[in-house]
Amino acid sequence: MTLILEPWHWFVVGIVLMLSELILTAFAALWFGIAAVMVSILLWLFPWMSLSLQLITWIILSIVCTILWFKFIKPLSTDKTKAGLAREATIGQVGMVIQTGLSHEQVKVRFPVPVLGADEWICRTMTPVAVGDRVSVVDILGNDLVIQPYRSTPL
């Protein structure tokens, strides 16, 4: 007696694997489930596929889906903010002055990556800067960032 798998078998296995991801914390069953649904579609399109070819296809597709996740999709979901990090992670950040003339030698600076949870900060400066100047954070005083004009090469 030979085992015959129909496309709906693979589809059910795929859905069960994807739903098991709600219980499991490994985040691997999802990719195995997607691969099983893909094998279901391939078996529906090519009904002559043998059981061994189906299993090999499922293994290869599972590996490909997992690699694609780690290579392309997961890096897009990483948090690029500096929120909650130590002061050393903030010092040295480079931004651009977007507003001057605020009280107490303060300017507004926009950073390309959020610094301590915000991408715009009212900063203190000890040297004159103009709108459009690139500046870097040199210190933190209370709730203010202290900046100075950015130098691409160290002194």
C-alpha positions in Angstrom: 0.0 0.0 0.0 1.4 3.3 -1.0 0.8 6.7 0.6 -0.9 9.1 -1.6 -1.1 12.8 -0.6 -3.6 15.1 -2.3 -3.2 18.8 -2.6 -5.7 19.5 0.2 -3.5 17.4 2.6 -0.6 19.7 2.1 -2.9 22.7 2.4 -4.3 21.5 5.8 -0.8 20.7 7.1 0.3 24.2 6.0 -2.6 25.9 7.7 -2.0 23.8 10.9 1.7 24.7 10.9 0.9 28.4 10.4 -1.7 28.4 13.2 0.7 26.5 15.5 2.9 29.6 15.4 0.3 31.2 17.7 1.3 28.7 20.4 5.0 28.2 19.6 7.6 30.9 20.0 10.2 29.6 17.5 8.8 31.6 14.5 9.9 28.7 12.3 6.6 26.8 11.9 5.2 29.7 9.9 7.8 29.2 7.1 7.2 25.4 7.1 3.5 26.1 6.8 4.0 28.5 3.9 6.1 26.0 2.1 3.5 23.3 2.6 0.8 25.6 1.1 3.2 26.2 -1.8 3.6 22.4 -2.3 -0.2 22.1 -2.2 -0.4 24.6 -5.1 2.4 22.8 -7.0 0.8 19.4 -6.5 -2.5 20.8 -7.8 -0.8 22.2 -10.9 1.4 19.1 -11.4 -0.6 16.0 -10.1 2.1 13.6 -11.3 4.5 14.6 -8.4 5.7 11.6 -6.4 5.7 11.6 -2.6 9.5 11.8 -2.5 9.4 14.8 -4.9 6.8 16.5 -2.7 8.8 16.0 0.4 12.0 17.3 -1.2 10.1 20.3 -2.6 8.7 21.0 0.8 12.1 20.9 2.5 13.7 23.1 -0.2 10.9 25.6 0.0 11.0 25.7 3.8 14.7 26.5 3.7 14.2 29.1 1.0 11.4 30.8 2.9 13.4 30.8 6.1 16.5 32.3 4.4 14.4 34.9 2.7 12.9 35.9 6.0 16.3 36.4 7.7 18.0 38.0 4.7 15.4 40.5 3.5 12.3 40.8 5.7 13.6 40.7 9.3 16.1 43.5 8.8 13.2 45.8 7.8 11.5 45.2 11.2 14.5 46.1 13.4 14.2 49.1 15.7 16.6 51.8 14.5 15.8 54.2 17.3 18.3 55.0 20.1 15.5 55.1 22.7 16.5 53.6 26.0 20.2 53.4 25.2 23.0 54.8 27.2 24.3 58.3 26.8 27.3 57.0 24.9 25.0 55.9 22.1 23.6 59.4 21.8 26.9 61.3 21.9 28.3 61.6 18.4 24.9 61.5 16.6 24.9 63.9 13.6 21.9 66.0 12.7 21.0 69.2 10.8 20.0 72.6 12.2 16.4 73.4 11.0 15.7 76.4 13.2 17.8 79.1 15.0 17.0 82.1 17.1 15.4 80.3 20.0 16.0 81.5 23.5 19.1 80.8 25.6 21.4 79.9 22.6 19.1 77.1 21.6 18.5 75.7 18.1 16.2 73.0 16.7 18.0 70.0 15.2 16.6 67.1 13.1 18.3 63.8 13.2 18.0 61.2 10.4 17.5 58.4 13.0 15.5 59.1 16.2 17.7 60.0 19.1 16.3 59.1 22.5 12.9 58.5 20.9 12.6 61.8 18.9 14.0 62.9 15.6 13.8 66.6 16.4 15.4 68.2 19.4 15.8 71.7 20.9 19.5 71.7 21.5 22.0 74.0 23.2 25.0 75.3 21.3 28.1 77.1 22.5 29.2 78.2 19.1 27.1 80.0 16.4 25.4 77.7 13.9 23.1 78.5 10.9 20.1 76.7 9.4 21.4 73.8 7.3 24.6 73.3 9.3 25.5 69.7 10.3 26.0 69.4 14.0 27.0 66.5 16.3 25.9 65.8 19.9 28.8 66.3 22.4 27.0 66.1 25.7 23.6 65.8 27.5 22.7 68.4 30.1 19.4 67.6 31.8 16.8 67.4 29.1 18.9 69.2 26.5 21.4 67.9 24.0 24.6 70.0 23.6 25.8 70.2 20.1 28.7 71.7 18.1 29.4 72.0 14.4 30.1 68.6 12.9 33.7 67.8 11.8 34.1 64.8 9.6 37.7 64.3 10.7 38.7 64.3 14.4 40.9 67.0 15.7 
